[in-house]
Amino acid sequence: MVCENIIESKRRQVHNLDHEGVIRMKQHVIKAFCLSLLFIALVVSPLLIADENTVNLESRVIQTFDDPEAEPWFAIGSKFATKGFPIVQYVKTWPIAVFGSNPSNKDLKALGVAMLFDRKEYNWVDLIPGVKKGSGDNVTYEPKELDLPGRVKMIDIWIWSGNLNYYIEAYLRDYKGVVHTLPMGDLTHVGWKNFRINIPSSIPQGKSYLPKREGLRLVKLRIWARPTEVAAIPTSADAPNYEKAIYFYFDQLKVLTDTFETLFDGDALADPNFMKETWGSQTDGK
């Protein structure tokens, strides 16, 4: 009887061991299967999304300010701007950090603006890219927003200041017509300084349907005066206005932009130029 009990106990132990072994084996198989799926996901997923993550960053010069006729800008001032101000002028100057002290065979210029106000306030001056019409006393300017190529990541510009407590903003329009104001920084520096601002991802530069890319446009630059800062450079009361005026200069407006565009079978059909030539006159009812 004792022997039978011992034999039965051993049999049960062997059975339990075999059952646990089967369970452990199943667990190993399941783990191996899950690891295989994870490996496949890690390998395949980047291939599936690689096209979306591909970028081709380029630095593009938007305005050099070297040719006043080809790149005209004009300025308008706020309520307390002194009569005759602001004034825009193209000046033979440049940031040495960009072009060196004596660039040869280059007619370099910068965009200058002279500002003067009758009183301290939140005064401002808008610098606006435009189209010049007429000549002499009949010259007029019409705003023309600057197209920015690709999907813009950063705007870059050089600005000269005389250490004034002013600051500057950039105004960008997206494809929906919404204008976004981007602070570019304080102008409390001496001489030339490079300003760079990142474009927030919240500003749309594309859509999910074709054509996907929708570029931004630069509407204007706005210079603000803080109300505690001078509205004119302190000097004698009878000094000429050019001694009282506040000056800023601008050069080398650039963007860092992603120009990559996915190619696919029939991509030419989504090209805006093709669409305009093929469908423009019919869809406009002309």
Secondary structure, 3 states (H helix, E strand, C coil): CHHHHHHHHHHHHHHHHHHHHHHHHHHHHHHHHHHHHHHHHHHHHHHHHHHHHCCCEEEEEEECCCCCCCCCEEEEECCCECCCCCEEEEECCCCHHHHCCCCCCCCCCEEEEEECECCCCCCEEEEEEEEEECCHHHCEEEECCEEECCEEEEEEEEEEEECCCEEEEEEEECCCCCEEEEEEEECCCEEEEEEEEECCCCCCCECCCCCCECCEEEEEEEEEECCCCCCCCCCCCCCCHHHHCEEEEEEEEEEEEECCCCCCCCHHHHCHHHHHHHHHHHHCCC
